[in-house]
Amino acid sequence: MPRSSSHNESNLHPTGYTPWRERPLLPLKVASEIAGVSPASLYRFSDEGKLKLRELGGRTLVDTQSLIALIETAKDWSPRKCGAEARAKRKDAARAALV
């Protein structure tokens, strides 16, 4: 007896795929692409207690809610002054060399 095609239809998203935020778990590679960091960084976040990883079927998966929470902790970007002093010294040295 053939299965009814409506068997799983109630579980499907209207577009035919489930958006990543609605999935309980994400593959490590997908989660790293979403967050814009490397898989190694995701492992580091897990070690720091900032991200939940799960193992299922021999695969490491990322708990989606913990990924969302991690992303929401991202700080607003602002330019840093790292290296400004060194650049100023190089600029002064270049000026002195022209004299």
Phi and psi in degrees as a GROMACS rama.xvg file:
@    title "Ramachandran Plot"
@    xaxis  label "Phi"
@    yaxis  label "Psi"
@TYPE xy
-69.6498  146.641  PRO-2
-71.5952  146.656  ARG-3
-71.014  136.155  SER-4
-69.1907  -18.1962  SER-5
-85.5801  0.876271  SER-6
-51.5139  -48.1185  HIS-7
-108.935  2.97633  ASN-8
-61.2612  -32.1471  GLU-9
-68.7278  -20.841  SER-10
-90.3739  -9.27292  ASN-11
-87.5906  144.659  LEU-12
-70.6913  148.302  HIS-13
-53.1538  -30.7548  PRO-14
-84.8124  -5.74693  THR-15
96.3576  -6.992  GLY-16
-136.807  157.092  TYR-17
-96.3111  123.191  THR-18
-58.9575  149.719  PRO-19
-57.9515  -34.9108  TRP-20
-66.7401  -20.7985  ARG-21
-93.7903  -5.83375  GLU-22
-85.3623  138.084  ARG-23
-69.9935  -33.4085  PRO-24
-134.917  149.233  LEU-25
-127.595  144.002  LEU-26
-60.5455  148.322  PRO-27
-54.6994  -43.6336  LEU-28
-63.5833  -42.9839  LYS-29
-64.4775  -44.7961  VAL-30
-62.0914  -38.7296  ALA-31
-67.9096  -36.3882  SER-32
-66.6403  -41.1102  GLU-33
-63.1758  -45.8732  ILE-34
-79.0778  -18.2781  ALA-35
76.756  27.6443  GLY-36
-130.435  168.622  VAL-37
-78.0882  158.823  SER-38
-57.0238  -35.0963  PRO-39
-60.8872  -38.036  ALA-40
-65.7021  -36.2861  SER-41
-64.5305  -40.359  LEU-42
-61.9811  -40.6634  TYR-43
-62.9522  -44.4619  ARG-44
-60.0513  -37.1474  PHE-45
-65.3762  -44.8277  SER-46
-60.3909  -32.5417  ASP-47
-82.8701  -2.2324  GLU-48
80.1257  16.151  GLY-49
-97.0687  -7.63889  LYS-50
-148.621  140.076  LEU-51
-99.6136  126.529  LYS-52
-109.606  148.232  LEU-53
-127.369  156.053  ARG-54
-117.961  128.306  GLU-55
-146.09  124.065  LEU-56
60.8947  31.8486  GLY-57
79.5514  6.40595  GLY-58
-112.514  146.575  ARG-59
-90.7475  124.514  THR-60
-123.087  154.287  LEU-61
-102.995  131.465  VAL-62
-68.015  119.005  ASP-63
-61.2456  -42.2656  THR-64
-63.4054  -36.8369  GLN-65
-71.375  -31.148  SER-66
-66.776  -43.3874  LEU-67
-60.4822  -44.4441  ILE-68
-62.4  -40.3651  ALA-69
-63.0267  -46.2078  LEU-70
-60.8355  -38.2421  ILE-71
-69.0805  -15.2542  GLU-72
-85.4408  -4.45784  THR-73
-61.0864  136.326  ALA-74
-82.9813  154.727  LYS-75
-65.5176  141.103  ASP-76
-75.1442  140.845  TRP-77
-144.762  144.967  SER-78
-63.085  143.103  PRO-79
-101.903  155.537  ARG-80
-97.8489  12.4232  LYS-81
-56.9322  128.602  CYS-82
86.3799  -6.99597  GLY-83
-61.3036  -40.9796  ALA-84
-65.6634  -42.6629  GLU-85
-65.2443  -40.0178  ALA-86
-63.6687  -40.0773  ARG-87
-62.6934  -41.4968  ALA-88
-64.1683  -42.3024  LYS-89
-63.9873  -38.8848  ARG-90
-64.3603  -43.7082  LYS-91
-64.4625  -39.5699  ASP-92
-65.3108  -38.6661  ALA-93
-65.5056  -41.1767  ALA-94
-63.4743  -42.754  ARG-95
-65.6876  -32.7108  ALA-96
-69.6343  -24.4471  ALA-97
-79.4171  -18.508  LEU-98
